Amino acid sequence: MIATALQEVQARIQRAAEQAQRAPDAIRLLAVSKTFPAEQVRAAYEAGQRAFGENYVQEGVDKIQALSDLRTELRWHFIGPLQSNKARLVAEHFDWMHSIDRVKIAERLHAYRPAEWTPLQVCIQVNIDGQASKSGVAPAEVPALAAAIRALPRLHLRGLMCIPDPSQDAESLRRRFDEMVALRDALTVEHGPLDTLSMGMSADLELAIASGSTLVRVGTAIFGQRPSLAP
Ligand SMILES: *Cc1c(COP(=O)(O)O)cnc(C)c1O
């Protein structure tokens, strides 16, 4: 049952917040609904969930349209890698975009964001493990990308996002999350407050919250195992 699973995840967030002596409402839950049908999103909505994350542009747009009766109540977050030729669909349908990793994507999103809408809420994705194969910008390049985004009024920079390699041990994961906090703090000195650190998933949300995550992205623990994609 999605309602029960949501309650369990909320309880995990609450416990982790208490252990870190943080206010539980300082951490928002993003339900990652990728690969799950619109009816499951509706069930989560009926259980009280409002923010949903999608990884694949067309799948996300299809779901947003299938649930258009709920559009004013739901917040849709795009969290996947984005090719610049799909930026228009994200700008025209989503509320948030977590995975900006280059100026070109930011400029495209800005160009296509309808002027009458609230600005697209965005995060910079950081390649916190420093692996060439991973998406995200290198930590050293974050300040320049943040400055470029700040110059685009149809985008509102909210913070940073990361997806650390889940195979590392808890101690190194914790170090990655702490590095994200330091990066955010360094940016804040120059740019003013950034209220979002998008980090932590089903398996590591407690560690992320202990470091200072403000938004955890949880799929499996809410919707169940995703069907594995073809290799
Ligand atoms: C799939 C996905 C998640 C959710 O992962 P779970 O382990 O199922 O909680 C979170 N963030 C991103 C970017 C994802 O692609």
The ligand as a Tripos MOL2 file, in Angstrom:
@<TRIPOS>MOLECULE
LIG
   15    15     1     0     0
SMALL
NO_CHARGES

@<TRIPOS>ATOM
      1 C1         15.4870    6.8830   -9.2440 C.3       1 LIG1
      2 C2         16.0360    8.0810   -8.5660 C.ar      1 LIG1
      3 C3         15.8070    8.3290   -7.2020 C.ar      1 LIG1
      4 C4         15.0420    7.3800   -6.3010 C.3       1 LIG1
      5 O1         15.8250    6.2580   -6.0220 O.3       1 LIG1
      6 P1         15.3150    5.1270   -5.0000 P.3       1 LIG1
      7 O2         16.5490    4.3980   -4.6680 O.co2     1 LIG1
      8 O3         14.3070    4.3130   -5.7310 O.co2     1 LIG1
      9 O4         14.7210    5.8290   -3.8330 O.co2     1 LIG1
     10 C5         16.2960    9.5070   -6.6640 C.ar      1 LIG1
     11 N1         16.9920   10.3950   -7.4020 N.ar      1 LIG1
     12 C6         17.2350   10.1930   -8.7000 C.ar      1 LIG1
     13 C7         17.9990   11.2120   -9.4640 C.3       1 LIG1
     14 C8         16.7790    9.0270   -9.3100 C.ar      1 LIG1
     15 O5         17.0630    8.8330  -10.6110 O.3       1 LIG1
@<TRIPOS>BOND
     1     1     2 1
     2     2     3 ar
     3     2    14 ar
     4     3     4 1
     5     3    10 ar
     6     4     5 1
     7     5     6 1
     8     6     7 2
     9     6     8 1
    10     6     9 1
    11    10    11 ar
    12    11    12 ar
    13    12    13 1
    14    12    14 ar
    15    14    15 1
@<TRIPOS>SUBSTRUCTURE
     1 LIG1         1 GROUP 0 **** ****
